[in-house]
């Protein structure tokens, strides 16, 4: 095939396979055409990331053959693939957090003169790169470590929007993005398509695939089960092909019956990131938390869990509508919050939620070692029995409970995080982007577990950038803007437009006319109890 043949595929894959202890990818053949978006979908563990990493040089195939512009293509590293114009935005970020945004964006081509970096030129080029993705408000000199996960994701995307790109693989690029950031990304994808760039778009958000993709390829258990034009394909058809079973939606569900308040925060705040927030979490319900990247959602959750210390306010726990424990300026540490009966499913499971080299067994039971030990000694049989029950309950796909968590797919890793909080009894569970990078089948399993938790009388707070998820699962949705909780909607009151209007408000709630302002609960002025009780 000639390089200048407009009808020739940019990339061809023939009978690709990859084996570890067992085959994880087998006999996958695909072509990718210039200027098209090929959606790659399937359950976690279906082989999507493995196939993507093979294309981009991060994993070496066991068998198969690839052609790039009709010539043999066998990259031995990510740098090797990038040299040939094949780039990848990975689900797990690859930024150097100790460097600035500008340095990350231009790490392999820093402008210099006689060995000295030209800072002004560096920041100028970085600002242009950020503008491509609608992030003009980020200072290129900002250390990446100071950015939220969503903003880091945008920087990672901007880093890969290079002029020499022939193939761009996007692995769950919008998992941490709000609709505004997603819209900027889609605009860039349209421009890339117009330039003839071929794009592989890996996502579990099926509504995005219908918006952006020309064709869709479905993987199941490492094999290609379907390739078809995206036009006219219904979500239900894709789900059926992906998981082999029907998955029920929750949009029409009734509001759960709310029980008494289990946790309340009054005037909780930290610097300018969270400002004077009042919030109540009630037994038997899910409260959602929406807002743009940087609105303070994650920061509020961290304050409620003691991961950060508040500057002001207090957190109170209740039993039978009576205050039993109060922490002025929040909990002193996560351990104090855990002892009080509060759990957290973090937004960044790999760096903050899991011990990756350790087994499923260790990670699932780590939250309550006292329950599996006697006189200071671990009881191995009891630990293994509990771990097996949790794996079975959550349908964690693994070889055994001794499998290292690092080798699991993203969705199964997330289930292990959930297993930890099933092992340790908690009254309040904080969920920060709990289904990030999780496929529809695993997501349905996690949703079923949330229903079981609320049926058991737990109070759940769910942060999500996916408004459809919040509208499907929550009984109330609060909206954060500029560090403030500007509105709270009851089920039946919200629309996607009203939630977005509140998120874009000026932190006074004026743009959210249809929303109720945040209100104090009947127990908003509790009887004082001992402060900072361990």
C-alpha positions in Angstrom: 0.0 0.0 0.0 1.4 3.4 -0.9 1.7 6.1 1.7 -0.3 8.6 -0.4 -3.2 6.2 -1.2 -6.2 7.9 0.4 -8.1 4.6 0.5 -5.3 2.7 2.3 -5.7 2.0 6.0 -3.4 3.9 8.3 -3.0 0.9 10.6 -3.8 -2.8 10.0 -3.8 -5.5 12.7 -3.8 -9.1 11.7 -4.4 -12.0 14.2 -3.0 -10.1 17.2 -2.6 -12.1 20.4 -1.1 -11.8 23.8 -0.5 -14.5 26.4 0.4 -14.1 30.1 -0.5 -17.1 32.3 -3.3 -17.6 29.8 -4.4 -15.8 26.6 -5.7 -12.3 27.3 -6.0 -11.4 23.6 -6.5 -13.7 20.7 -6.9 -13.5 16.9 -7.9 -9.8 16.7 -7.8 -8.3 13.2 -8.8 -4.7 12.6 -8.1 -1.8 10.2 -8.0 1.8 11.0 -8.7 4.4 8.3 -7.5 8.0 7.9 -9.8 10.5 9.5 -12.0 8.0 11.3 -12.8 7.4 15.0 -12.9 3.7 15.8 -14.6 3.1 19.2 -13.1 0.2 21.1 -15.4 -1.1 23.8 -16.0 -4.1 26.0 -16.0 -5.1 29.7 -13.0 -4.6 32.0 -10.6 -7.4 31.3 -11.9 -7.8 27.7 -8.5 -6.9 26.3 -9.0 -3.2 25.2 -6.1 -1.8 27.1 -3.8 -4.7 26.2 -4.6 -4.2 22.5 -4.1 -0.4 22.8 -0.7 -0.8 24.5 0.5 -3.2 21.8 -0.3 -0.7 19.2 1.6 2.0 21.1 4.7 -0.1 22.0 4.0 -0.5 25.7 3.3 -4.2 25.4 4.9 -6.7 23.0 2.4 -9.1 21.3 2.8 -12.8 21.5 1.7 -13.2 17.9 0.2 -11.3 15.0 1.3 -8.6 12.6 0.8 -4.8 12.3 1.2 -2.5 9.3 1.5 1.3 9.5 0.9 3.0 6.2 1.4 -0.4 4.6 4.8 -1.0 6.1 5.7 -3.4 8.9 5.1 -1.8 12.3 6.5 -3.4 15.5 7.3 -0.7 18.1 9.5 -1.8 20.9 8.7 1.1 23.2 6.3 4.0 23.6 9.0 6.4 22.4 9.5 4.2 19.3 5.8 4.4 18.5 5.7 8.1 19.1 8.6 8.6 16.7 6.4 7.1 14.0 3.4 9.2 14.9 1.5 6.7 17.1 0.5 8.2 20.4 -1.6 7.2 23.4 -3.4 9.1 26.2 -3.5 6.4 28.9 -6.2 6.0 31.5 -3.6 6.0 34.2 -1.8 9.3 33.9 1.9 9.4 33.0 2.7 12.9 34.1 5.8 13.9 36.2 4.0 15.5 39.1 7.1 17.3 40.4 7.5 19.2 37.1 5.4 22.1 35.9 2.6 21.9 33.4 4.8 23.4 30.7 7.7 21.0 31.4 5.4 18.0 31.1 3.9 19.3 27.9 7.3 19.8 26.2 9.4 17.3 28.1 11.0 15.8 25.0 11.6 19.1 23.2 12.3 21.8 25.8 13.3 25.1 24.1 16.9 25.9 25.1 19.9 28.0 24.2 23.4 26.7 24.9 21.9 24.2 27.3 19.7 26.7 29.3 15.9 26.4 29.1 14.2 29.4 27.6 11.4 29.8 30.2 9.5 32.5 28.4 9.4 30.5 25.1 8.6 27.3 27.1 5.6 28.9 28.7 4.5 30.5 25.4 4.5 27.1 23.6 2.8 25.4 26.5 0.0 28.1 26.6 -0.7 27.4 22.9 -0.9 23.6 23.6 -3.3 24.2 26.5 -5.4 26.6 24.4 -6.0 23.7 22.0 -7.9 21.9 24.7 -9.7 24.9 26.2 -7.4 25.2 29.3 -6.2 28.8 28.9 -6.9 29.4 32.6 -4.1 27.1 33.7 -0.7 28.8 34.4 1.9 26.8 32.5 4.3 27.3 35.5 2.0 25.5 37.9 3.4 22.2 39.3 1.3 19.3 38.1 1.0 18.0 41.7 -1.2 21.1 42.5 -3.8 20.2 39.8 -6.8 18.0 40.4 -7.1 14.7 38.6 -9.4 16.1 36.0 -7.1 18.9 35.2 -4.1 16.5 35.0 -6.1 14.4 32.5 -6.6 17.5 30.3 -2.8 18.2 30.5 -2.1 14.6 29.5 -4.5 15.0 26.5 -2.9 18.3 25.5 0.6 16.6 25.6 -0.4 14.2 22.9 -2.0 16.7 20.5 1.1 16.9 18.3 1.2 17.9 14.7 3.0 14.7 13.5 0.4 12.4 15.0 -0.8 9.7 12.6 -2.7 7.5 15.1 -4.0 8.6 18.4 -5.3 6.2 21.0 -7.5 7.7 23.7 -8.1 5.3 26.7 -11.1 6.6 28.8 -10.1 10.2 28.1 -13.2 11.7 29.6 -13.5 9.6 32.8 -12.6 12.6 35.0 -13.9 15.4 32.8 -17.0 17.5 33.1 -19.2 18.2 30.0 -17.4 21.5 29.3 -14.0 19.8 29.2 -15.4 16.9 27.2 -16.9 19.3 24.7 -13.4 20.9 24.2 -11.9 17.4 23.6 -14.6 16.5 21.0 -13.8 19.8 19.1 -10.2 18.7 19.0 -11.1 15.2 17.8 -13.1 16.8 14.9 -10.1 18.9 13.9 -7.8 15.8 14.1 -10.2 13.9 11.9 -10.2 16.7 9.3 -6.4 16.4 9.2 -6.6 12.7 8.5 -5.5 11.4 11.9 -6.9 8.0 12.8 -8.3 7.7 16.3 -9.0 4.8 18.5 -11.4 5.8 21.3 -11.7 3.5 24.3 -14.7 4.3 26.5 -17.4 2.8 28.6 -19.6 5.9 28.1 -21.7 4.6 25.3 -23.5 7.9 24.7 -20.0 9.4 23.9 -19.3 6.7 21.4 -22.6 7.5 19.6 -21.5 11.2 19.5 -17.9 10.7 18.3 -17.3 7.3 16.6 -17.6 6.3 13.0 -17.3 2.5 13.7 -17.3 0.4 16.9 -15.4 -2.7 17.7 -16.5 -4.9 20.6 -14.1 -7.1 22.5 -15.3 -9.9 24.9 -12.9 -12.2 26.8 -10.0 -11.1 24.6 -11.7 -11.8 21.2 -13.3 -9.5 18.7 -17.0 -10.3 18.6 -18.3 -7.4 16.5 -17.3 -4.6 14.2 -20.0 -2.3 12.7 -20.8 1.2 11.7 -21.8 3.3 14.7 -24.7 5.0 13.0 -28.0 3.5 14.2 -26.5 1.2 16.9 -28.5 1.3 20.1 -26.8 1.3 23.5 -28.8 -1.8 24.5 -27.3 -3.7 21.5 -23.8 -2.7 22.5 -24.3 -3.7 26.1 -25.6 -7.1 25.1 -22.6 -7.7 22.8 -20.2 -6.5 25.5 -21.4 -8.5 28.5 -23.6 -11.2 27.0 -26.5 -10.3 29.2 -29.0 -7.5 29.7 -28.1 -4.7 32.1 -30.9 -2.8 33.7 -30.9 1.0 33.9 -32.0 3.0 36.9 -33.2 6.3 35.5 -36.9 5.7 36.4 -36.3 4.5 39.9 -38.3 5.9 42.9 -36.7 8.0 45.6 -35.4 5.9 48.5 -37.0 6.6 51.8 -34.5 8.7 53.8 -33.8 7.8 57.3 -32.3 9.9 60.1 -29.1 12.0 59.6 -26.0 10.0 60.2 -23.4 12.7 59.5 -23.7 16.5 59.2 -21.1 19.1 58.5 -21.6 22.7 59.4 -19.6 25.6 58.0 -16.8 23.3 56.9 -14.1 25.0 54.9 -10.5 25.1 53.9 -8.9 28.1 52.4 -10.7 29.0 49.1 -11.2 25.4 47.9 -14.1 24.6 50.2 -16.1 27.5 51.6 -18.6 27.3 54.4 -20.4 24.2 53.3 -23.4 22.7 55.2 -24.3 19.1 54.3 -26.3 16.3 55.8 -26.0 12.6 54.9 -29.0 10.4 55.8 -29.4 6.7 56.3 -30.8 4.8 53.4 -30.1 7.3 50.7 -27.5 8.3 48.1 -26.6 12.0 47.9 -24.8 13.0 44.8 -22.2 15.8 44.4 -21.9 17.5 41.0 -19.7 20.4 39.8 -17.0 21.4 37.3 -13.4 20.3 37.7 -11.9 22.5 40.5 -15.3 23.2 42.0 -14.3 21.7 45.4 -16.1 18.3 45.2 -13.0 16.1 45.9 -11.7 18.6 48.4 -15.0 18.5 50.4 -14.9 14.7 50.5 -11.3 14.7 51.7 -12.3 17.1 54.5 -15.2 14.8 55.5 -12.7 11.9 55.7 -9.9 13.7 57.5 -7.5 13.4 54.6 -7.2 17.2 54.7 -7.7 19.3 57.9 -10.4 22.0 57.7 -9.8 25.6 58.7 -13.3 26.0 60.0 -16.5 24.2 60.8 -17.4 20.9 62.4 -18.4 17.4 61.5 -21.0 15.5 63.7 -22.0 11.9 63.8 -25.5 10.9 65.0 -27.3 7.8 66.2 -31.1 7.9 66.6 -31.0 11.7 65.8 -28.7 12.2 68.8 -25.1 13.6 68.4 -22.6 11.0 69.5 -19.3 12.3 68.2 -18.2 15.7 67.0 -15.0 16.9 65.4 -14.3 20.6 65.3 -12.4 21.5 62.1 -13.1 17.9 61.0 -11.3 14.7 61.8 -7.6 14.8 62.7 -6.8 12.0 60.3 -8.4 9.3 58.1 -7.8 6.8 60.9 -10.0 8.8 63.2 -12.7 9.0 60.6 -12.5 5.2 59.9 -12.8 4.5 63.6 -15.9 6.7 63.6 -17.5 4.5 60.9 -16.6 6.5 57.7 -15.2 4.9 54.6 -13.8 6.4 51.4 -13.6 5.1 47.9 -11.0 7.4 46.5 -10.9 8.9 42.9 -7.4 7.6 42.4 -7.5 3.9 43.2 -3.9 3.2 42.1 -2.0 5.8 44.1 -4.4 6.3 47.0 -6.7 3.3 47.3 -4.7 0.1 46.7 -1.5 -1.7 47.5 -0.9 -2.8 43.9 1.8 -5.4 44.4 -0.2 -7.1 47.1 -2.9 -9.7 46.6 -6.7 -9.3 46.4 -6.8 -11.1 49.8 -4.5 -8.5 51.5 -6.2 -5.5 49.9 -9.7 -6.6 50.7 -9.1 -7.4 54.4 -6.7 -4.6 55.1 -9.4 -2.3 56.5 -10.1 -4.4 59.6 -7.2 -6.6 60.6 -8.8 -7.1 64.0 -11.6 -9.1 62.4 -9.1 -11.7 61.0 -6.7 -11.9 63.9 -6.5 -13.3 67.4 -4.1 -12.2 70.1 -2.2 -10.2 67.5 -1.8 -13.1 65.1 -3.5 -13.2 61.7 -5.8 -16.1 61.2 -5.0 -17.2 57.6 -8.0 -19.5 57.1 -10.4 -16.9 58.3 -8.8 -14.2 56.1 -8.9 -16.4 53.0 -12.5 -17.4 53.7 -13.6 -13.7 54.0 -11.7 -12.8 50.8 -13.3 -15.6 48.8 -16.8 -14.5 49.9 -16.1 -10.9 48.9 -14.7 -11.9 45.5 -17.8 -14.0 44.9 -20.2 -11.3 46.1 -18.7 -8.6 43.9 -18.0 -10.9 41.0 -14.3 -10.0 40.9 -12.8 -11.6 37.8 -9.5 -13.2 38.9 -7.5 -16.4 38.9 -7.5 -16.6 42.7 -7.5 -14.4 45.8 -3.7 -14.4 45.7 -3.6 -12.6 42.4 -1.7 -9.2 42.7 -4.2 -6.4 42.4 -1.8 -4.7 39.9 -2.7 -7.4 37.3 -6.4 -6.9 37.5 -8.4 -4.7 35.1 -9.5 -1.3 36.3 -13.1 -2.4 37.0 -12.0 -5.3 39.1 -9.5 -3.2 41.0 -12.4 -0.9 41.8 -14.4 -3.8 43.1 -11.5 -4.7 45.4 -11.7 -1.2 46.9 -15.4 -1.7 47.5 -14.7 -5.1 49.1 -12.5 -3.3 51.7 -15.4 -1.3 52.9 -17.7 -4.3 53.0 -15.2 -6.1 55.2 -15.1 -3.2 57.6 -18.5 -2.0 58.8 -19.0 1.7 58.1 -22.1 3.8 58.5 -21.1 6.5 56.0 -19.4 5.8 52.7 -17.9 8.6 50.6 -17.5 7.7 46.9 -15.3 9.9 44.8 -15.7 8.9 41.1 -16.5 5.3 42.1 -17.0 4.0 38.5 -14.2 5.8 36.8 -12.9 3.6 34.0 -15.4 0.8 34.9 -17.4 -0.9 32.2 -21.2 -1.2 32.1 -21.2 -4.8 33.4 -19.0 -4.0 36.4 -20.8 -0.7 36.9 -24.1 -2.6 37.2 -22.5 -4.8 39.9 -21.3 -1.8 41.8 -24.7 -0.1 41.6 -26.3 -3.2 43.0 -23.9 -3.1 45.9 -24.8 0.5 46.5 -28.4 -0.5 46.6 -27.6 -3.2 49.2 -25.8 -0.6 51.3 -28.7 1.8 51.3 -31.1 -1.0 52.1 -28.9 -1.8 55.1 -29.3 1.8 56.3 -25.9 3.3 55.3 -25.5 6.9 54.1 -23.7 7.4 50.8 -22.2 10.5 49.2 -21.3 10.0 45.6 -19.1 12.5 43.6 -19.2 11.9 39.8 -18.5 13.9 36.7 -21.1 11.8 34.9 -24.4 13.6 35.4 -26.3 10.6 33.9 -24.8 8.4 36.7 -25.8 10.9 39.4 -29.4 11.2 38.0 -29.7 7.4 37.8 -28.4 6.6 41.3 -29.0 9.5 43.6 -31.9 10.7 45.7 -30.5 14.2 46.1 -27.9 16.0 44.1 -25.9 18.9 45.5 -23.9 21.1 43.1 -20.6 22.7 44.0 -19.3 25.9 42.4 -16.1 27.8 43.4 -15.9 25.9 46.6 -19.5 26.4 47.7 -22.5 24.1 47.8 -24.8 26.4 45.7 -27.9 24.2 45.3 -29.4 20.9 46.3 -32.0 19.2 44.1 -34.4 16.4 45.1 -35.1 13.5 42.8 -37.8 14.6 40.3 -36.7 18.3 40.5 -33.5 18.2 38.5 -32.7 18.2 34.8 -29.3 18.0 33.2 -29.7 21.6 32.2 -30.5 22.8 35.7 -27.6 20.9 37.2 -25.2 22.4 34.6 -26.7 25.9 35.2 -25.9 25.5 38.9 -22.4 24.3 38.2 -21.7 27.3 36.1 -23.2 29.7 38.6 -21.2 32.4 40.4 -21.1 30.5 43.7 -24.1 32.4 45.0 -26.7 30.1 43.4 -28.3 32.9 41.2 -27.9 30.8 38.0 -29.8 27.9 39.6 -33.3 29.4 40.0 -35.0 26.0 39.9 -32.9 24.5 42.7 -33.5 24.6 46.4 -30.8 26.4 48.3 -28.9 24.2 50.7 -31.0 23.9 53.9 -30.2 23.0 57.4 -31.6 19.7 58.7 -33.7 19.3 61.8 -30.6 18.4 63.7 -28.4 21.2 62.4 -27.8 22.6 65.8 -26.8 19.6 67.8 -26.1 19.4 71.5 -22.4 20.0 72.1 -20.4 16.8 72.7 -16.8 16.2 73.3 -14.6 17.7 70.6 -12.3 15.7 68.5 -13.2 12.4 70.1 -10.8 9.7 68.9 
